[in-house]
Structures are given as structure tokens and as C-alpha cells.
């Protein structure tokens, strides 16, 4: 399985330098949502790395689909904190254990 | 609640047996829930640490690539990125934690040497190499974090489902069965009293 990276060309450049070949540069919120929907259905992708700033641009429904997805696992990284897992824990257990 | 049960002795025996079985199941499910929760808590603290490490590594990697871009130029970094021949891959295998199948992610080719980067020893740049190293390290951390995140998600789903089952047994199924049991017992006692009274009346005649 491969690693895919979604974000601006500046965000993906470093990953390309490390050898990642599945790079996606969607422009606009709609294109980003389409790319994510498409990646969630691909069987050869194991991990999707996403700029965490882009996570906030997605709809709540897609965000919850991303949070529930195991293969591929979507990881938001960046200077902004990715709170999808934290939110899932809060809604499932009723307490915020992320402390 | 309308009880649609036959007030017979055999029904009472059956019901008693079912209550015992349900209570055993309830105790087992409670143990499973607690075990899963324990596993979840242990993994969660590791995940929090991994997340913090990931953010730190990402910052260092970004710093490295910015430096490489500033010194060598954006075009040189881009051409180095295109030349790379080593591609990281991940393998997802199933692993079992208390009956929950979780993915175990293993990475291969995550780090690359200078020779894999396709630039040669003379044509390469130390800054670009450092940036590539930074991102290789970041990918290693991403693979580890992805495994933990997927495991936590699966455990979370299972904990939620087990919690619902435990609550349903504790607050709905077992109380209803006990109610049915007491209904049959009361009805049988009443029938017994009626029978005694009938016998007495018959004897007096």
C-alpha cells in the first residue's frame, strides 16, 4: 500500500523529496472534498496525509467519514492541531480523555 | 408493560435459566468493556506523545526544506524531489486485541540513502539531503501514528458497541426478565391459593 499526500505544492514537496509519489494538489474546497472522497475509496492507499488546515475546509459529514476510516487512515499534520480523533473520543465516551 | 408469557412452572424454570445465562453474559461483557478501556487508555497516552512528536518533527522538516529552498533555490529542491527513486510503502496486517481486529502497519523503504536519491555524491546538496532526511523521519513517525490512530478508532467503536450492549442488558433485558419471573411466581402462587380454596370448599360439601 502507498502513502498519499494532499495539500498545496509547498506542503507536498517535502514528501516528494522523501519518495512519496501519490501527491494531490486540489484547488478549492470542492476539489479538496472530491479528492478526499476518491482517496477514501482507493484500496491501494494505506495512509493519507493531509494539511490539518485543510481539514477545517471539509464538511462535517466528510470529516466524520474521515474520522471513521481505518484503511486508509487519514492523518492531519501541520502547525494547526488535528482534533478529529479527540472529537471522536469525546462523542463516543462522553469525556475528553485527550489530556 | 403487557407481559405475554405463560404462567407455568416450566416457563419459570426456563426463565430462571435464561436470567442466569444473561447475567453471565453481562458479567463477561462488562469485563470485556473494562479490558478494552484499559487497552485504550494505555494506547491513548502513547498516541498523545506520538502526536506531539509528529508536530515537532514536522516543524523541523519544514524548517529544513525552507532552508534548502532558500540556499539551493526552489528549482534545485524540486528537481531533487523528481529524481528520487526510493518510494516508501506500507503494509497493513490484521492484529487481534481482545477479539478486536486492528491493523498493524509496517513501513518499508521509509528512509533513503544519498545513493537512493538519484543526485549522486557530487551533484547533491547537504541542505537538500538534510531536508530529505527530515521528511523521511516524519514519514516514519506518520506510519507509527497512523497505526495507533487506526487501532484507537477500532477500539473506540468496539468500546461503544460493548457499552451499549452492557447498558441494554443491565437496564432493559435483565429487568424485563426479572419482572416476567416475578409475574409468573405471583401467578403460580395465586393459582395455588385458588386450588387450596377450591379443595376446602369441595371438602366442606
Boltz contact constraints between the chains, C-beta under 6 A:
constraints:
  - contact:
      token1: [A, 1]
      token2: [B, 90]
      max_distance: 6.0
  - contact:
      token1: [A, 1]
      token2: [B, 92]
      max_distance: 6.0
  - contact:
      token1: [A, 3]
      token2: [B, 88]
      max_distance: 6.0
  - contact:
      token1: [A, 13]
      token2: [B, 81]
      max_distance: 6.0
  - contact:
      token1: [A, 14]
      token2: [B, 61]
      max_distance: 6.0
  - contact:
      token1: [A, 14]
      token2: [B, 65]
      max_distance: 6.0
  - contact:
      token1: [A, 14]
      token2: [B, 135]
      max_distance: 6.0
  - contact:
      token1: [A, 16]
      token2: [B, 81]
      max_distance: 6.0
  - contact:
      token1: [A, 17]
      token2: [B, 81]
      max_distance: 6.0
  - contact:
      token1: [A, 17]
      token2: [B, 131]
      max_distance: 6.0
  - contact:
      token1: [A, 17]
      token2: [B, 132]
      max_distance: 6.0
  - contact:
      token1: [A, 17]
      token2: [B, 135]
      max_distance: 6.0
  - contact:
      token1: [A, 18]
      token2: [B, 132]
      max_distance: 6.0
  - contact:
      token1: [A, 18]
      token2: [B, 135]
      max_distance: 6.0
  - contact:
      token1: [A, 18]
      token2: [B, 136]
      max_distance: 6.0
  - contact:
      token1: [A, 18]
      token2: [B, 139]
      max_distance: 6.0
  - contact:
      token1: [A, 19]
      token2: [B, 84]
      max_distance: 6.0
  - contact:
      token1: [A, 19]
      token2: [B, 86]
      max_distance: 6.0
  - contact:
      token1: [A, 19]
      token2: [B, 87]
      max_distance: 6.0
  - contact:
      token1: [A, 19]
      token2: [B, 88]
      max_distance: 6.0
  - contact:
      token1: [A, 19]
      token2: [B, 112]
      max_distance: 6.0
  - contact:
      token1: [A, 21]
      token2: [B, 87]
      max_distance: 6.0
  - contact:
      token1: [A, 46]
      token2: [B, 90]
      max_distance: 6.0
  - contact:
      token1: [A, 46]
      token2: [B, 92]
      max_distance: 6.0
  - contact:
      token1: [A, 47]
      token2: [B, 90]
      max_distance: 6.0
  - contact:
      token1: [A, 47]
      token2: [B, 146]
      max_distance: 6.0
  - contact:
      token1: [A, 70]
      token2: [B, 150]
      max_distance: 6.0
  - contact:
      token1: [A, 70]
      token2: [B, 153]
      max_distance: 6.0
  - contact:
      token1: [A, 73]
      token2: [B, 146]
      max_distance: 6.0
  - contact:
      token1: [A, 73]
      token2: [B, 149]
      max_distance: 6.0
  - contact:
      token1: [A, 73]
      token2: [B, 150]
      max_distance: 6.0
  - contact:
      token1: [A, 75]
      token2: [B, 142]
      max_distance: 6.0
  - contact:
      token1: [A, 75]
      token2: [B, 146]
      max_distance: 6.0
  - contact:
      token1: [A, 77]
      token2: [B, 58]
      max_distance: 6.0
  - contact:
      token1: [A, 85]
      token2: [B, 149]
      max_distance: 6.0
  - contact:
      token1: [A, 92]
      token2: [B, 156]
      max_distance: 6.0
  - contact:
      token1: [A, 92]
      token2: [B, 160]
      max_distance: 6.0
  - contact:
      token1: [A, 97]
      token2: [B, 44]
      max_distance: 6.0
